[in-house]
Amino acid sequence: MKSAPLFAAMTLALSSLVASAPAEAEGCIKGALVGGVAGHDAGHRGVLGALGGCVVGQRLANEKDKDQGAAENAPPSPPPNRQ
């Protein structure tokens, strides 16, 4: 059971990185944490899970930013026509 303390230490170290990470890496860091834990639980493939999670998390964050930018740049709707 040596892996449990090591896993806990790595999780603590990664969580401190998330707190101080720049905003542009937000999706990658979150995805890597989730993917790493899922990969570890699925068969001790935490590194592969972290890499995949980083890619997916970054893509989702970029799509979210793009959607928010499109909503901000949309023309205002005309006032209702009252007769």
RORO-330805 format. One line per field, with one value per residue: residue number from 1; x, y, z of N, C-alpha, C in turn; residue in three letters. Coordinates in nm, 2 decimals, padded with zeros to 4 digits. Atoms other than C-alpha are relative to their C-alpha. Example, Ala and Ser with C-alpha at 12.3 -4.5 7.8 and 13.67 -1.06 7.14 Angstrom:
<rs>
nr	c(1, 2)
n.xx	c(00.09, -00.09)
n.yy	c(-00.12, -00.11)
n.zz	c(00.00, 00.00)
ca.xx	c(01.23, 01.37)
ca.yy	c(-00.45, -00.11)
ca.zz	c(00.78, 00.71)
c.xx	c(00.09, -00.08)
c.yy	c(00.12, 00.11)
c.zz	c(00.00, 00.08)
rest	c(ALA, SER)
</rs>
This chain:
<rs>
nr	c(1, 2, 3, 4, 5, 6, 7, 8, 9, 10, 11, 12, 13, 14, 15, 16, 17, 18, 19, 20, 21, 22, 23, 24, 25, 26, 27, 28, 29, 30, 31, 32, 33, 34, 35, 36, 37, 38, 39, 40, 41, 42, 43, 44, 45, 46, 47, 48, 49, 50, 51, 52, 53, 54, 55, 56, 57, 58, 59, 60, 61, 62, 63, 64, 65, 66, 67, 68, 69, 70, 71, 72, 73, 74, 75, 76, 77, 78, 79, 80, 81, 82, 83)
n.xx	c(00.08, -00.09, 00.05, 00.10, -00.07, -00.05, 00.11, 00.05, -00.10, 00.00, 00.13, -00.02, -00.09, 00.07, 00.11, -00.06, -00.03, 00.13, 00.04, -00.09, -00.02, 00.05, 00.13, 00.00, -00.02, 00.11, 00.06, -00.10, -00.03, 00.12, 00.01, -00.10, 00.03, 00.11, -00.05, -00.10, 00.07, 00.07, -00.09, -00.06, 00.10, 00.03, -00.10, -00.13, -00.04, 00.03, -00.06, 00.08, 00.12, -00.03, -00.02, 00.13, 00.08, -00.05, 00.04, 00.15, 00.03, -00.04, 00.09, 00.12, -00.02, 00.00, 00.13, 00.08, -00.04, 00.05, 00.15, 00.02, -00.03, 00.11, 00.12, -00.03, -00.01, 00.13, 00.06, 00.11, 00.13, 00.08, 00.11, 00.12, 00.08, 00.13, 00.09)
n.yy	c(-00.12, -00.12, -00.09, -00.10, -00.13, -00.07, -00.06, -00.12, -00.11, -00.06, -00.07, -00.13, -00.08, -00.05, -00.09, -00.13, -00.06, -00.05, -00.13, -00.11, 00.01, -00.11, 00.03, 00.06, 00.14, 00.05, 00.12, 00.11, 00.04, 00.07, 00.12, 00.09, 00.05, 00.10, 00.11, 00.08, 00.08, 00.10, 00.09, 00.08, 00.10, 00.09, 00.10, -00.06, -00.08, -00.14, -00.09, -00.01, -00.07, -00.14, -00.06, -00.01, -00.10, -00.13, -00.03, -00.02, -00.12, -00.12, -00.01, -00.05, -00.13, -00.09, -00.01, -00.09, -00.13, -00.04, -00.02, -00.12, -00.11, -00.02, -00.05, -00.14, -00.08, 00.01, -00.13, 00.00, 00.03, -00.12, 00.00, 00.06, -00.09, -00.02, -00.08)
n.zz	c(00.00, 00.01, 00.10, -00.06, -00.04, 00.12, 00.07, -00.08, 00.02, 00.13, 00.01, -00.07, 00.08, 00.12, -00.04, -00.03, 00.13, 00.06, -00.07, 00.04, 00.14, 00.08, 00.05, 00.14, -00.01, -00.09, 00.05, 00.00, -00.13, -00.05, 00.07, -00.03, -00.13, 00.01, 00.08, -00.08, -00.10, 00.07, 00.05, -00.10, -00.05, 00.11, 00.03, -00.02, 00.12, -00.04, 00.09, 00.12, -00.03, -00.02, 00.14, 00.07, -00.07, 00.04, 00.14, 00.00, -00.08, 00.08, 00.11, -00.05, -00.05, 00.12, 00.05, -00.10, 00.02, 00.13, -00.01, -00.07, 00.09, 00.10, -00.06, -00.03, 00.12, 00.07, -00.01, -00.10, 00.06, 00.01, -00.11, 00.05, 00.07, -00.08, 00.07)
ca.xx	c(00.00, 00.29, 00.09, -00.18, 00.06, 00.23, -00.10, -00.21, 00.11, 00.09, -00.28, -00.18, 00.10, -00.12, -00.40, -00.15, -00.05, -00.42, -00.46, -00.16, -00.21, -00.26, -00.61, -00.51, -00.42, -00.74, -00.90, -00.58, -00.51, -00.86, -00.88, -00.55, -00.65, -00.97, -00.81, -00.52, -00.75, -00.97, -00.68, -00.52, -00.85, -00.90, -00.58, -00.28, -00.27, -00.27, -00.03, -00.22, -00.54, -00.38, -00.27, -00.61, -00.78, -00.56, -00.64, -01.02, -01.02, -00.84, -01.07, -01.38, -01.24, -01.17, -01.52, -01.67, -01.46, -01.57, -01.94, -01.91, -01.74, -02.01, -02.28, -02.11, -02.06, -02.42, -02.62, -02.88, -03.24, -03.48, -03.74, -04.08, -04.32, -04.61, -04.91)
ca.yy	c(00.00, 00.24, 00.39, 00.55, 00.80, 00.87, 00.93, 01.16, 01.36, 01.40, 01.50, 01.77, 01.89, 01.92, 02.09, 02.36, 02.41, 02.46, 02.74, 02.93, 02.84, 03.12, 03.15, 03.04, 02.69, 02.65, 02.39, 02.18, 02.18, 02.08, 01.82, 01.67, 01.64, 01.46, 01.25, 01.15, 01.03, 00.85, 00.69, 00.58, 00.42, 00.26, 00.06, 00.27, 00.48, 00.81, 00.98, 00.89, 01.00, 01.33, 01.39, 01.31, 01.52, 01.81, 01.80, 01.77, 02.03, 02.28, 02.22, 02.27, 02.58, 02.73, 02.65, 02.81, 03.12, 03.13, 03.10, 03.37, 03.60, 03.54, 03.62, 03.95, 04.06, 03.98, 04.29, 04.40, 04.29, 04.56, 04.67, 04.51, 04.67, 04.82, 04.94)
ca.zz	c(00.00, -00.07, -00.36, -00.13, 00.04, -00.29, -00.46, -00.18, -00.20, -00.57, -00.55, -00.29, -00.50, -00.81, -00.62, -00.51, -00.88, -00.98, -00.72, -00.87, -01.24, -01.50, -01.65, -02.00, -01.87, -01.67, -01.89, -01.92, -01.55, -01.45, -01.72, -01.63, -01.27, -01.35, -01.62, -01.40, -01.13, -01.37, -01.54, -01.22, -01.10, -01.45, -01.45, -01.33, -01.64, -01.47, -01.70, -02.01, -01.84, -01.75, -02.11, -02.25, -01.98, -02.06, -02.43, -02.37, -02.09, -02.31, -02.60, -02.38, -02.22, -02.57, -02.69, -02.37, -02.43, -02.80, -02.71, -02.45, -02.70, -02.96, -02.71, -02.61, -02.97, -03.07, -03.17, -02.92, -02.99, -03.10, -02.84, -02.87, -03.11, -02.90, -03.08)
c.xx	c(00.09, -00.06, -00.10, 00.07, 00.06, -00.10, -00.05, 00.09, 00.00, -00.13, 00.02, 00.09, -00.07, -00.11, 00.06, 00.04, -00.13, -00.03, 00.09, 00.01, -00.06, -00.14, 00.00, 00.02, -00.11, -00.06, 00.09, 00.02, -00.11, -00.02, 00.10, -00.02, -00.10, 00.04, 00.10, -00.06, -00.07, 00.09, 00.07, -00.10, -00.03, 00.11, 00.14, 00.05, -00.02, 00.06, -00.07, -00.14, 00.02, 00.02, -00.13, -00.09, 00.04, -00.05, -00.15, -00.03, 00.03, -00.10, -00.14, 00.01, 00.00, -00.14, -00.09, 00.04, -00.06, -00.15, -00.03, 00.03, -00.10, -00.12, 00.02, 00.00, -00.13, -00.07, -00.12, -00.13, -00.08, -00.11, -00.13, -00.09, -00.14, -00.09, -00.13)
c.yy	c(00.13, 00.10, 00.10, 00.13, 00.08, 00.07, 00.12, 00.12, 00.06, 00.08, 00.14, 00.09, 00.06, 00.10, 00.14, 00.07, 00.06, 00.13, 00.11, 00.00, 00.13, -00.04, -00.07, -00.15, -00.06, -00.13, -00.12, -00.05, -00.08, -00.13, -00.10, -00.06, -00.11, -00.12, -00.09, -00.09, -00.11, -00.11, -00.09, -00.10, -00.10, -00.10, 00.06, 00.06, 00.15, 00.10, 00.01, 00.07, 00.15, 00.07, 00.02, 00.10, 00.14, 00.05, 00.03, 00.12, 00.13, 00.03, 00.06, 00.14, 00.10, 00.01, 00.09, 00.15, 00.06, 00.03, 00.12, 00.13, 00.03, 00.06, 00.15, 00.08, 00.00, 00.14, 00.00, -00.02, 00.13, 00.00, -00.05, 00.11, 00.01, 00.09, 00.02)
c.zz	c(00.00, -00.10, 00.06, 00.05, -00.11, -00.08, 00.07, -00.01, -00.13, -00.02, 00.07, -00.07, -00.13, 00.03, 00.03, -00.14, -00.06, 00.06, -00.06, -00.16, -00.07, -00.06, -00.13, 00.01, 00.08, -00.04, 00.01, 00.14, 00.06, -00.07, 00.04, 00.14, 00.00, -00.08, 00.07, 00.10, -00.06, -00.06, 00.10, 00.05, -00.11, -00.03, 00.01, -00.12, 00.02, -00.09, -00.14, 00.02, 00.01, -00.13, -00.07, 00.07, -00.03, -00.13, 00.00, 00.08, -00.07, -00.11, 00.06, 00.05, -00.12, -00.06, 00.09, -00.02, -00.13, 00.01, 00.08, -00.08, -00.10, 00.06, 00.04, -00.12, -00.08, 00.00, 00.09, -00.07, 00.00, 00.11, -00.06, -00.06, 00.07, -00.08, 00.07)
rest	c(MET, LYS, SER, ALA, PRO, LEU, PHE, ALA, ALA, MET, THR, LEU, ALA, LEU, SER, SER, LEU, VAL, ALA, SER, ALA, PRO, ALA, GLU, ALA, GLU, GLY, CYS, ILE, LYS, GLY, ALA, LEU, VAL, GLY, GLY, VAL, ALA, GLY, HIS, ASP, ALA, GLY, HIS, ARG, GLY, VAL, LEU, GLY, ALA, LEU, GLY, GLY, CYS, VAL, VAL, GLY, GLN, ARG, LEU, ALA, ASN, GLU, LYS, ASP, LYS, ASP, GLN, GLY, ALA, ALA, GLU, ASN, ALA, PRO, PRO, SER, PRO, PRO, PRO, ASN, ARG, GLN)
</rs>
